[in-house]
Amino acid sequence: MDDFKYCPMCRASLRKEHIDGRQRLVCEECGWINYKNPLPVVVCLVSDREGRVLLVKRGVEPCKGYWALPGGFIESGETIPEAGKRELLEETGISGNPGRLVGAHEHKSPLYGSILVLGMEFTADNRQITPGDDAAEAKFASAQDLPEIPFRSHISLIREFFSS
């Protein structure tokens, strides 16, 4: 999306212009402005009775085969809690109730650009793990025994989760 040549609204030529303190592409005809906003993602922080956090082994890129928090993109029309409930169920088979927002961090993705990662606490209705969708595996891990997690935003959210 960084390389627009023509306006996606009216197909007219675009020009660079300084708007709101940044260089942006602007349509010469309709005035459309290419604001590059981060894509919102929700990740779920679920703990078990032993105080361990739920992780999934990613079954798809990016970082296939590595452990991460369950989650995914927030779709249009979804609230953060709705997206978290959907992703948690899809990836782990666990249904849960949303709690507090743990934190928010920016993540730079070579595939998607800027991502806004929102960490939300969930209380599990059930503890029966059934990996599915994008997850190859799922398990609970203690803060002292975390596997390698490639996403700094997830590591930060896990620390914030355990420190509160």
N, C-alpha and C positions, 0 to 999 in steps of 0.2 A: 504494500500500500504506500510505500515511500516514493514510488516512482510514477505518480500520476503524470500524464502528459496532457490529458483532457479532462474537463469537468465531468464527474460521474452523474451530474444532474441534467446538464444541457449539452454536453459534448463540445463546448467552446474551449478555446485555448486557456491555459493557466499561466499566471505570472507570479514571480516571487515578490512578496511585499512584507514590510516590517509591520506586524500587528501584535499588540499585546506583549511587546518586548521580545518577539521572536520572528524569524523568517518563516513565512508560511506561503503555501500555494493558494492563490486566489483566482476565481473565475472572472474573466474580463467581461462576460455577458450577464450572468445572473448573480454574481457576488458571493457564490459559495466559497467557504474558507475551509481548508484542510487542517482541522484541529486534530492533532495526533494524541488521542487519549489512551490511557492504559486499559487493557482488557481486565475485567474483574474476575477473580477466582476466589472460591471459598475452599478452605481446608478445615477438616473436622478434628477437633481434639476431644477424644473420648478416653476416659480412664476406667480401669477395672477396679475391683475391690482391693487389690494389692497396690494400687496407685501407679500402675503401669499405663503407658499411652499406646493407643491403637495405631499400627502402621500397616501399610500395604506394600508388597513388592510389585513394582510397576510392570505391567504386561505389555506396555506400548512405549514408544518414544515420546518425548525425550526421556533419557535415562532409564530405558528399559532394563529390568533386572535389579534395579536399585530400590532401596526402601524409602518411603515418603509417607506423609500424612494422606489419608484419603480425601479426595476432593476433586474439583474441576471447575470449569467455566460456569459462571452465572448466566443463564439464558435470559433473553428479553422477556419481560413480564414476570420474572421470578424475584422473590425477595431473597436476601442472603440466607435466612433460615430455611426457606423452601428449597433452595439450591443445595444447601448442606444436607438436608434430610434426604434428598434424591440421590446425591452422590454417595453418601454414607451407605444407603441401602443397596445401590447398584454395585459398589465396589466391595462391600463386606457382608451384605445380607443382614446387617444390624439396623434396626429401626431405632430412632432416637428423638429426643426432645431438645430443641435448641436452648442454650443458656446465654452466657455473656459473650461479648466480642472480646477476644483475648488480645488481639493486636492487628496491625496492618503493616505490610512491608512491600516495597517495590522489588520486582525481580526482572532482570533483563534476560529475555529469551531470544536466541538466534532465530527461532522459528516464528514467534509471535510478536516480538518487540517488547515493549514495556507492559508488564503485568502487575496488577495490584492484587496482592495476596492477602485475603482477609481470613484470619483464624477465628473460628467460632467453637465454643465449648458445647458439647452435646452430652446428654445423659442417655445411656443406652436403655432401651426397653427390654432388650434381650442380649445375651452374650454369645449366642451361637453364631460363630463366624462361618460364612459361606462366600469365599472369594468369587467375584464375578466381574463382568464388564471389562474394565481396564486393568484389573488386579490379577496377578498370577498367584498370589498368596497373601495372607493377612495374619497378623499376630500382635500380641501385646508385648511391649518391651519397657524395662525400667529405665529411668533417667541415667543410671550408671552403666547400663549395658545396651546402649543404642547401637544399631548397626550403622554402617556408613550411609549418610543421607546427603545427596548431592545438592540439595537446594538450601542455600543459606537462610532463606526466608522461613523454611520449615524448622530449621534448627533454632532460629531465634524465637519462633512461636512456641516451640516445645519448652524452651527455657522460661519464657514468660508464663506459660501454663503451669509449670512445676513451681515457679517462685511465688505464685499468688495463692 
